């Protein structure tokens, strides 16, 4: 009875929190197109989210390309299919591995930082002070960060994909003496419109999910300074879960749409 009650309580909490995030997102869409527009803060957040994440994303992408090629090449060699390595690695990185791994890295770095920042502002009553002074804290704090994350995450994914393919090329060059022109010509020859469009479109949803969850967790943080840590941690967990759900839905839609 206790186990069933605990499971029911957890399921109820998940449903309630999902509904609250949906309402938070509805408020975002209701206010994002209404003036005033905080362009300066948007540029600042885009710099923080984008530029300051490039090194981590590029390093992760480079290692991802190296490891994927090193792990896959022996198996392909057993079947005499080394010539298919650029095409296989390129499609794998562009379609799935690059966007998902980069989005998870961004969820850990960007989502947690947004949750912690807004959470600390909430518990120290800085958000309340902004409301008293006549400033709309939702527009200044939430909308700018969500829009910045939505725009920057796709760019970070493109950078990670490019660096990952470069790392894969280096392995192929050392192991198989493959030239750069031959490697990348085979990559781009085998990547189709149906590979690029779904992989690009879903990264915007990844960025939006990371931004909206991080802002929601920080903006609604409670229970003092201890709540700041919980807001940062739960922002990473919830946004990562949303990323997998969005990716699953995107794959289903892409398979249905591009098979017709």
PAZAPA-4460 file (N, C-alpha, C; in steps of 0.05 Angstrom, whole numbers, plus 32768, in hexadecimal, padded with zeros to 4 digits):
% residues 260
    n_x    n_y    n_z   ca_x   ca_y   ca_z    c_x    c_y    c_z   seq   type   mol
   8011   7FE8   8000   8000   8000   8000   8011   8019   8000     1      X     A
   8026   8018   800F   8038   802F   8011   8047   8033   7FF6     2      X     A
   804F   801D   7FEA   805D   801F   7FD1   804B   802A   7FBB     3      X     A
   8032   8020   7FBB   801F   802A   7FA7   8019   8047   7FAC     4      X     A
   8016   804F   7FC5   8011   806B   7FCB   8028   807D   7FC2     5      X     A
   8041   8073   7FC7   8059   8083   7FBF   805A   8085   7FA1     6      X     A
   8055   8070   7F93   8055   8071   7F76   8040   8083   7F6B     7      X     A
   8028   8082   7F77   8012   8094   7F6E   8019   80B1   7F73     8      X     A
   8026   80B6   7F8A   802E   80D2   7F91   8043   80DC   7F7C     9      X     A
   8057   80CB   7F75   806B   80D3   7F62   805F   80D8   7F47    10      X     A
   804C   80C7   7F3E   803F   80CB   7F24   802F   80E5   7F24    11      X     A
   8022   80EA   7F3B   8012   8102   7F3D   8024   811B   7F3C    12      X     A
   803B   811A   7F49   804E   8130   7F49   8058   8135   7F2C    13      X     A
   805D   8120   7F1E   8067   8123   7F02   8052   8130   7EF1    14      X     A
   8039   8127   7EF3   8023   8133   7EE3   801F   8150   7EEB    15      X     A
   801F   8156   7F05   801B   8172   7F0D   8031   8184   7F04    16      X     A
   804A   817B   7F06   8061   818B   7EFE   8061   818F   7EDF    17      X     A
   8059   817A   7ED0   8057   817D   7EB3   8042   8192   7EAC    18      X     A
   802C   8192   7EBA   8017   81A6   7EB5   8021   81C2   7EBC    19      X     A
   802F   81C4   7ED2   803A   81DF   7EDA   804E   81E9   7EC5    20      X     A
   805F   81D8   7EBB   8072   81E0   7EA7   8063   81E8   7E8D    21      X     A
   804E   81DA   7E86   803E   81E1   7E6F   8031   81FD   7E73    22      X     A
   8027   8203   7E8A   801C   821D   7E90   8032   8233   7E8F    23      X     A
   8049   822C   7E99   8060   823E   7E98   8067   8244   7E7B    24      X     A
   8067   822F   7E6A   806D   8233   7E4D   8057   8243   7E40    25      X     A
   803E   823F   7E48   8028   824F   7E3C   802C   826C   7E42    26      X     A
   8034   8272   7E5A   8039   828E   7E61   8050   8299   7E50    27      X     A
   8064   8289   7E4B   807A   8292   7E3A   8070   829A   7E1F    28      X     A
   8060   8289   7E12   8056   828E   7DF7   8043   82A6   7DF7    29      X     A
   8035   82AA   7E0D   8023   82C1   7E0F   8032   82DC   7E11    30      X     A
   804A   82DC   7E1D   8058   82F5   7E22   8070   82FA   7E10    31      X     A
   8079   82E5   7E01   8092   82E8   7DF2   808F   82FC   7DDB    32      X     A
   8077   82FF   7DD0   8074   8311   7DB9   806A   832D   7DC1    33      X     A
   8065   8331   7DDB   805B   834B   7DE4   8072   835C   7DED    34      X     A
   8072   8376   7DE5   8088   8388   7DEF   8085   838D   7E0C    35      X     A
   809A   8397   7E1A   80B4   839E   7E0E   80C5   8385   7E0A    36      X     A
   80D9   8388   7DF8   80EB   8372   7DF1   8106   8377   7DFD    37      X     A
   8110   8364   7E0C   812A   8367   7E19   8141   835D   7E07    38      X     A
   8147   836C   7DF2   815B   8362   7DDF   8177   8361   7DEB    39      X     A
   817E   8375   7DFB   8199   8375   7E07   819D   835D   7E1A    40      X     A
   8189   8357   7E2A   818B   833F   7E3B   818B   8325   7E2B    41      X     A
   817C   8325   7E15   817C   830E   7E03   8197   8309   7DF7    42      X     A
   81A4   831E   7DEE   81C0   831B   7DE4   81D3   8311   7DF9    43      X     A
   81D0   831C   7E11   81E1   8314   7E27   81DE   82F6   7E2E    44      X     A
   81C5   82ED   7E2F   81C0   82D1   7E35   81C8   82BF   7E1E    45      X     A
   81C6   82C9   7E05   81CF   82B9   7DEF   81ED   82B5   7DF0    46      X     A
   81FB   82CA   7DF8   8219   82C8   7DFC   8220   82B4   7E12    47      X     A
   8211   82B6   7E28   8217   82A5   7E3F   8211   8288   7E38    48      X     A
   81FA   8283   7E2C   81F2   8268   7E25   8202   825C   7E0E    49      X     A
   8206   826D   7DF9   8213   8263   7DE2   8232   8263   7DE3    50      X     A
   823D   827B   7DE5   825A   827D   7DE4   8268   826F   7DFB    51      X     A
   825D   8270   7E12   826B   8264   7E29   8267   8246   7E2B    52      X     A
   8257   823B   7E18   8253   821E   7E17   8262   8211   7E00    53      X     A
   826E   8221   7DEF   827A   8216   7DD7   8291   8203   7DDD    54      X     A
   82A2   820A   7DF0   82B9   81F9   7DF6   82B0   81DD   7E00    55      X     A
   829D   81DD   7E12   8293   81C3   7E1D   8286   81B3   7E07    56      X     A
   8275   81C0   7DF7   8267   81B2   7DE2   827A   81A7   7DCD    57      X     A
   828E   81B8   7DC5   82A1   81AF   7DB1   82B3   8198   7DBB    58      X     A
   82BB   819A   7DD4   82CB   8184   7DDF   82BB   816A   7DE0    59      X     A
   82A2   816C   7DE8   8291   8154   7DE9   828D   8149   7DCD    60      X     A
   8288   815B   7DBA   8284   8152   7D9E   829D   8144   7D93    61      X     A
   82B5   814F   7D98   82CD   8144   7D8E   82D2   8128   7D99    62      X     A
   82CE   8125   7DB3   82D1   810A   7DC0   82BC   80F7   7DB5    63      X     A
   82A4   8101   7DB1   828E   80F1   7DA7   8295   80E5   7D8B    64      X     A
   82A0   80F6   7D79   82A8   80ED   7D5F   82BF   80D9   7D60    65      X     A
   82D3   80DE   7D71   82E9   80CB   7D74   82DF   80B0   7D7E    66      X     A
   82D0   80B0   7D94   82C7   8097   7DA0   82B5   8087   7D8E    67      X     A
   82A2   8095   7D81   8290   8087   7D6F   829F   8079   7D58    68      X     A
   82B2   8087   7D4D   82C1   807B   7D37   82D4   8065   7D40    69      X     A
   82E1   8069   7D57   82F3   8054   7D61   82E4   803B   7D69    70      X     A
   82CC   803E   7D74   82BC   8027   7D7C   82AF   8019   7D65    71      X     A
   82A9   8027   7D50   829A   801B   7D39   82AC   8010   7D24    72      X     A
   82C4   801B   7D21   82D5   8013   7D0B   82DD   7FF6   7D0B    73      X     A
   82E5   7FEA   7D23   82EC   7FCE   7D22   82D5   7FBC   7D19    74      X     A
   82BC   7FC2   7D20   82A6   7FB2   7D17   82A1   7FB5   7CF9    75      X     A
   82A3   7FCD   7CEF   82A0   7FD2   7CD3   82B7   7FC4   7CC3    76      X     A
   82CE   7FC3   7CCF   82E5   7FB6   7CC1   82E1   7F98   7CBE    77      X     A
   82D4   7F8C   7CD1   82CE   7F6F   7CD0   82BD   7F68   7CB8    78      X     A
   82AC   7F7A   7CAF   829B   7F76   7C98   82A5   7F83   7C7F    79      X     A
   82BD   7F8F   7C80   82C8   7F9C   7C69   82B9   7FB5   7C60    80      X     A
   82AE   7FC3   7C74   829D   7FDA   7C6E   82A9   7FF4   7C78    81      X     A
   82C4   7FF6   7C78   82D0   800E   7C82   82C8   8026   7C70    82      X     A
   82C2   8021   7C57   82BB   8037   7C45   82A1   8045   7C4D    83      X     A
   8291   8037   7C5D   8277   8042   7C66   827A   8051   7C80    84      X     A
   8291   8052   7C8C   8295   8060   7CA5   828D   807D   7CA5    85      X     A
   8296   808E   7C91   828E   80AA   7C92   8270   80AE   7C90    86      X     A
   8262   809E   7C7F   8245   80A1   7C7C   8237   8098   7C96    87      X     A
   8240   8082   7CA2   8233   8078   7CBA   8236   808B   7CD1    88      X     A
   824F   8094   7CD6   8255   80A6   7CEC   8247   80C1   7CE7    89      X     A
   8247   80CB   7CCF   823B   80E5   7CC9   821D   80E4   7CCE    90      X     A
   820F   80D0   7CC4   81F2   80CE   7CC9   81EC   80CA   7CE6    91      X     A
   81FC   80BA   7CF4   81F7   80B5   7D11   81FA   80CF   7D21    92      X     A
   820E   80DE   7D1B   8213   80F7   7D2A   81FE   810C   7D24    93      X     A
   81F8   8110   7D0A   81E6   8125   7D02   81C9   811F   7D0B    94      X     A
   81C1   8106   7D08   81A5   8100   7D0D   819F   80FD   7D2B    95      X     A
   81B0   80F1   7D3A   81A8   80EA   7D55   81BD   80F0   7D6A    96      X     A
   81D5   80E6   7D67   81E8   80E7   7D7D   81F0   8104   7D83    97      X     A
   81F6   8114   7D6E   81FE   812F   7D72   81EA   8140   7D80    98      X     A
   81D1   8142   7D76   81BC   8152   7D83   81B6   8149   7D9F    99      X     A
   81B3   812F   7DA4   81AB   8126   7DBF   81C1   812A   7DD3   100      X     A
   81DA   8122   7DCD   81F0   8125   7DE0   81F5   8142   7DE6   101      X     A
   81F5   8153   7DD1   81F9   8170   7DD5   81E3   817C   7DE6   102      X     A
   81CA   8174   7DE1   81B4   817E   7DF1   81B6   8176   7E0E   103      X     A
   81BF   815E   7E13   81C3   8155   7E2F   81D9   8164   7E3C   104      X     A
   81EE   816A   7E2E   8204   817A   7E39   81F9   8196   7E40   105      X     A
   81E9   81A1   7E2D   81DE   81BC   7E32   81CA   81BB   7E49   106      X     A
   81BB   81A5   7E4C   81A8   81A3   7E63   81B8   81A4   7E7D   107      X     A
   81CF   8197   7E7E   81DF   8197   7E96   81EB   81B1   7E9C   108      X     A
   81F5   81BF   7E87   8203   81D9   7E8C   81EF   81F0   7E8D   109      X     A
   81DE   81F2   7E78   81CD   8209   7E75   81B5   8207   7E88   110      X     A
   81A8   81F0   7E88   8190   81ED   7E99   8196   81F0   7EB6   111      X     A
   81AC   81E5   7EBF   81B3   81E7   7EDC   81BA   8204   7EE3   112      X     A
   81C9   8212   7ED1   81D1   822D   7ED7   81B9   8240   7ED8   113      X     A
   81A6   823C   7EC5   818D   824D   7EC5   817D   8247   7EDE   114      X     A
   817A   822E   7EE5   816B   8227   7EFD   8177   8232   7F16   115      X     A
   8192   8230   7F18   819F   823B   7F30   819E   8259   7F31   116      X     A
   81A2   8266   7F1A   81A2   8283   7F1A   8187   828F   7F21   117      X     A
   8172   8285   7F14   8157   828F   7F1A   814E   8287   7F36   118      X     A
   8156   826F   7F3E   814F   8266   7F59   815B   8277   7F6E   119      X     A
   8174   827F   7F6B   8180   8291   7F7F   8173   82AC   7F7F   120      X     A
   816B   82B6   7F67   815D   82CF   7F65   8141   82CD   7F73   121      X     A
   8135   82B6   7F71   811B   82B2   7F7D   811D   82B2   7F9B   122      X     A
   812F   82A3   7FA6   8131   82A0   7FC3   813C   82BA   7FD1   123      X     A
   814B   82C9   7FC2   8155   82E3   7FCD   8142   82FA   7FC7   124      X     A
   812B   82F4   7FBB   8115   8307   7FB6   811D   831C   7FA2   125      X     A
   8130   8316   7F91   8137   8329   7F7B   8121   832B   7F66   126      X     A
   8114   8314   7F61   80FD   8314   7F4E   80E6   8324   7F59   127      X     A
   80E1   8322   7F73   80CC   8332   7F80   80D2   834F   7F7E   128      X     A
   80EC   8356   7F82   80F4   8372   7F80   80F0   837D   7F64   129      X     A
   80F5   836D   7F4F   80F0   8375   7F34   80D3   837B   7F2F   130      X     A
   80C2   836A   7F3A   80A5   836E   7F37   809C   8388   7F45   131      X     A
   80A7   838E   7F5C   80A0   83A7   7F6A   80A9   83BF   7F5B   132      X     A
   80C1   83BD   7F4E   80CC   83D4   7F40   80BE   83D9   7F25   133      X     A
   80AB   83C8   7F1D   809D   83CC   7F04   80A8   83BD   7EED   134      X     A
   80BE   83AD   7EF1   80CA   839D   7EDC   80BC   8382   7EDA   135      X     A
   80B8   8379   7EC2   80AC   835E   7EBF   80C2   8349   7EC0   136      X     A
   80C5   833C   7ED7   80DB   8329   7EDA   80D8   8311   7EC7   137      X     A
   80BF   8309   7EC0   80BC   82F3   7EAE   80C8   82F9   7E92   138      X     A
   80C3   8311   7E89   80CE   8319   7E6F   80EC   831B   7E70   139      X     A
   80F6   8328   7E85   8113   832D   7E87   8123   8314   7E8C   140      X     A
   8119   8302   7E9D   8128   82EB   7EA6   8121   82D2   7E96   141      X     A
   8108   82CD   7E92   8100   82B3   7E86   8100   82B4   7E68   142      X     A
   80F3   82C7   7E5C   80F0   82C7   7E3F   810B   82CA   7E32   143      X     A
   811D   82DB   7E3C   8137   82DE   7E30   8147   82C4   7E31   144      X     A
   8146   82B6   7E47   8155   829E   7E4A   814A   8287   7E39   145      X     A
   8130   8285   7E38   8124   8270   7E28   8129   8274   7E0A   146      X     A
   8126   828D   7E01   812B   8293   7DE5   8149   828E   7DDE   147      X     A
   815A   8297   7DF0   8177   8293   7DEC   817E   8276   7DEA   148      X     A
   8173   8265   7DFC   8178   8249   7DFB   816D   823C   7DE2   149      X     A
   8155   8245   7DD9   8149   823A   7DC1   815A   8240   7DA8   150      X     A
   8167   8257   7DA8   8177   825F   7D91   8193   8254   7D92   151      X     A
   819F   8252   7DA9   81BB   824A   7DAC   81BF   822C   7DAB   152      X     A
   81AD   821C   7DB6   81B2   81FF   7DB6   81B5   81F4   7D9A   153      X     A
   81A4   81FC   7D86   81A9   81F2   7D6B   81C4   81F9   7D60   154      X     A
   81CE   8211   7D66   81E8   8219   7D5D   81FE   8208   7D6A   155      X     A
   81FA   8203   7D84   820E   81F2   7D92   820D   81D5   7D87   156      X     A
   81F6   81CC   7D7F   81F4   81B1   7D73   8203   81B0   7D59   157      X     A
   8201   81C5   7D48   820F   81C6   7D2F   822D   81C6   7D33   158      X     A
   8236   81D5   7D47   8253   81D6   7D4D   825C   81BA   7D57   159      X     A
   824C   81AE   7D68   8254   8193   7D72   8255   817F   7D5C   160      X     A
   8242   8180   7D49   8241   816D   7D33   825A   8171   7D22   161      X     A
   8261   818A   7D1C   8279   818F   7D0B   8292   8186   7D18   162      X     A
   8295   818B   7D32   82AD   8182   7D40   82AE   8164   7D43   163      X     A
   8297   8157   7D47   8296   813A   7D49   829E   812D   7D2E   164      X     A
   8295   8138   7D18   829D   812E   7CFE   82BB   8132   7CF9   165      X     A
   82C6   8148   7D03   82E2   814C   7D01   82F2   8138   7D11   166      X     A
   82E9   8132   7D2A   82F6   811D   7D39   82F4   8102   7D2C   167      X     A
   82DD   80FC   7D20   82DA   80E3   7D11   82ED   80E1   7CF9   168      X     A
   82EF   80F8   7CEB   8302   80F9   7CD4   831F   80F3   7CDD   169      X     A
   8327   80FE   7CF4   8343   80FA   7CFD   8348   80DD   7D01   170      X     A
   8335   80CE   7D0D   8338   80B2   7D11   833A   80A3   7CF6   171      X     A
   8329   80AA   7CE4   8329   809D   7CC9   8343   80A4   7CBA   172      X     A
   834D   80BC   7CBE   8366   80C4   7CB1   837D   80B4   7CBC   173      X     A
   837E   80B0   7CD6   8394   80A1   7CE2   8391   8083   7CDD   174      X     A
   837A   8078   7CE0   8375   805B   7CDD   8374   8052   7CC0   175      X     A
   8366   8062   7CB0   8361   8059   7C94   836D   806B   7C7F   176      X     A
   837D   807F   7C87   838A   8091   7C73   8375   809E   7C60   177      X     A
   835F   80A7   7C6B   834A   80B3   7C5C   834E   80D1   7C5B   178      X     A
   834C   80DD   7C44   8350   80FA   7C41   8338   8109   7C4B   179      X     A
   833C   8123   7C52   8326   8133   7C5C   8310   8136   7C47   180      X     A
   8319   813B   7C2E   8305   813F   7C18   82F4   8126   7C14   181      X     A
   8301   810F   7C14   82F2   80F6   7C10   82DF   80F1   7C27   182      X     A
   82E9   80F6   7C40   82D8   80F0   7C57   82BF   8101   7C57   183      X     A
   82C2   811B   7C55   82AB   812D   7C57   829A   812C   7C3E   184      X     A
   82A5   8125   7C27   8293   8122   7C10   8281   810A   7C13   185      X     A
   828B   80F5   7C1F   827A   80DE   7C25   8265   80E4   7C3A   186      X     A
   826D   80F4   7C4E   825A   80FB   7C63   8242   810B   7C57   187      X     A
   8248   8120   7C49   8233   8131   7C3E   8224   8124   7C27   188      X     A
   8230   8111   7C1A   8222   8103   7C04   820C   80F1   7C0F   189      X     A
   8210   80E7   7C27   81FD   80D4   7C33   81E9   80E1   7C46   190      X     A
   81ED   80FA   7C4F   81DA   8107   7C60   81C5   8114   7C4F   191      X     A
   81AC   810D   7C53   8196   8116   7C43   8186   812C   7C50   192      X     A
   8173   8137   7C41   8161   814B   7C4C   8151   8140   7C64   193      X     A
   814A   8127   7C62   813B   811B   7C78   814B   8116   7C91   194      X     A
   8166   8118   7C8E   8177   8116   7CA6   817A   8131   7CB3   195      X     A
   817E   8146   7CA3   8184   8160   7CAE   816D   816E   7CBA   196      X     A
   8156   816E   7CAD   813F   817E   7CB6   8135   8175   7CD2   197      X     A
   812E   815B   7CD6   8125   8154   7CF1   813A   8158   7D07   198      X     A
   8154   8153   7D00   8169   8156   7D13   816D   8173   7D1B   199      X     A
   8168   8186   7D08   816B   81A2   7D0E   8153   81AD   7D1D   200      X     A
   813B   81A5   7D14   8122   81B0   7D20   8120   81A8   7D3D   201      X     A
   8127   818F   7D43   8123   8186   7D5F   8136   8194   7D72   202      X     A
   814D   819E   7D68   815F   81AC   7D7A   8153   81C6   7D85   203      X     A
   8141   81D3   7D76   8134   81EB   7D80   8121   81E3   7D97   204      X     A
   8114   81CC   7D95   8103   81C3   7DAB   8114   81BA   7DC3   205      X     A
   812C   81AF   7DBD   813E   81A9   7DD3   8146   81C2   7DE3   206      X     A
   814D   81D7   7DD4   8155   81F0   7DE1   813E   81FC   7DF1   207      X     A
   8126   81FB   7DE5   810F   8206   7DF3   8109   81F6   7E0D   208      X     A
   810B   81DC   7E0B   8106   81CB   7E23   811A   81D1   7E39   209      X     A
   8133   81D4   7E32   8148   81DA   7E45   8143   81F5   7E52   210      X     A
   813D   8209   7E42   8138   8224   7E4C   811F   8225   7E5E   211      X     A
   8109   821A   7E55   80F0   821D   7E63   80F1   820E   7E7D   212      X     A
   80FD   81F6   7E7E   80FE   81E6   7E96   8111   81F4   7EAA   213      X     A
   8128   81FD   7EA1   813B   820A   7EB3   812F   8223   7EBF   214      X     A
   8121   8233   7EAE   8114   824C   7EB8   80FD   8245   7ECC   215      X     A
   80EE   8231   7EC5   80D7   8229   7ED7   80E2   8221   7EF2   216      X     A
   80F6   8210   7EF2   8100   8206   7F0C   810C   821D   7F1D   217      X     A
   811B   822F   7F10   8126   8245   7F1F   8111   825A   7F27   218      X     A
   80FE   8260   7F15   80EA   8274   7F1A   80D7   826D   7F2F   219      X     A
   80D2   8253   7F33   80BF   8249   7F47   80CE   823C   7F5F   220      X     A
   80E8   8241   7F62   80F7   8235   7F77   80ED   823F   7F92   221      X     A
   80ED   822C   7FA6   80E4   8232   7FC1   80F7   8226   7FD6   222      X     A
   80F0   822A   7FEF   80FE   821E   8006   811A   8228   8008   223      X     A
   811E   8242   8004   8138   824E   800A   814E   8245   7FF8   224      X     A
   8167   8248   8003   817E   8242   7FF2   8180   8225   7FEB   225      X     A
   8175   8213   7FFC   8176   81F7   7FF5   8166   81F1   7FDC   226      X     A
   8151   8202   7FD7   8142   81FE   7FBF   8150   8206   7FA5   227      X     A
   8166   8216   7FA8   8175   821D   7F90   8184   8205   7F85   228      X     A
   8190   81F5   7F96   819D   81DC   7F8D   818A   81C9   7F81   229      X     A
   8172   81C6   7F8E   815E   81B4   7F83   8154   81BE   7F68   230      X     A
   8151   81D8   7F65   8148   81E3   7F4B   815C   81DD   7F35   231      X     A
   8176   81E0   7F3B   818B   81DA   7F27   818B   81BD   7F20   232      X     A
   818A   81AB   7F34   818B   818F   7F2F   8172   8185   7F20   233      X     A
   815B   818D   7F29   8142   8184   7F1C   8140   8190   7F00   234      X     A
   814B   81A7   7EFB   814A   81B3   7EE0   8159   81A1   7ECC   235      X     A
   8170   8195   7ED5   817F   8183   7EC4   816F   8169   7EBF   236      X     A
   8164   815E   7ED4   8156   8144   7ED2   813E   8147   7EC1   237      X     A
   812D   815B   7EC7   8114   815E   7EB8   8119   8165   7E9B   238      X     A
   812B   8178   7E96   8131   817F   7E7A   813D   8168   7E6A   239      X     A
   814D   8157   7E77   8159   8140   7E69   8142   812C   7E62   240      X     A
   812F   8128   7E74   8119   8117   7E6E   8108   8122   7E57   241      X     A
   8104   813C   7E57   80F5   8149   7E41   8104   8146   7E27   242      X     A
   811E   8147   7E27   812E   8144   7E0F   812A   8128   7E02   243      X     A
   8129   8113   7E12   8125   80F9   7E08   8108   80F6   7DFD   244      X     A
   80F5   8102   7E0A   80DA   8101   7E00   80D7   810F   7DE6   245      X     A
   80E3   8127   7DE4   80E2   8137   7DCC   80F0   8128   7DB5   246      X     A
   8107   811C   7DBB   8115   810D   7DA7   8105   80F5   7D9D   247      X     A
   80F8   80E7   7DAF   80E7   80D1   7DA7   80D0   80DA   7D94   248      X     A
   80C3   80EF   7D9B   80AD   80FA   7D8B   80B8   8103   7D70   249      X     A
   80CF   8111   7D70   80DB   811A   7D57   80E2   8104   7D44   250      X     A
   80EC   80EE   7D4F   80F4   80D7   7D3F   80DB   80CA   7D32   251      X     A
   80C5   80C8   7D42   80AC   80BD   7D38   80A1   80CE   7D21   252      X     A
   80A0   80E8   7D26   8095   80FA   7D12   80A6   80F9   7CF8   253      X     A
   80C1   80F9   7CFC   80D3   80F9   7CE4   80CF   80DF   7CD4   254      X     A
   80CD   80C8   7CE2   80C9   80AF   7CD4   80AF   80AF   7CC4   255      X     A
   809A   80B9   7CD1   8080   80B9   7CC3   8080   80CD   7CAC   256      X     A
   808B   80E5   7CB0   808A   80FA   7C9C   809B   80F3   7C84   257      X     A
   80B4   80EA   7C89   80C6   80E6   7C73   80C3   80CA   7C65   258      X     A
   80B2   80B9   7C71   80AB   80A0   7C63   8094   80A3   7C50   259      X     A
   8084   80B9   7C54   806D   80BD   7C42   8076   80C6   7C26   260      X     A
***
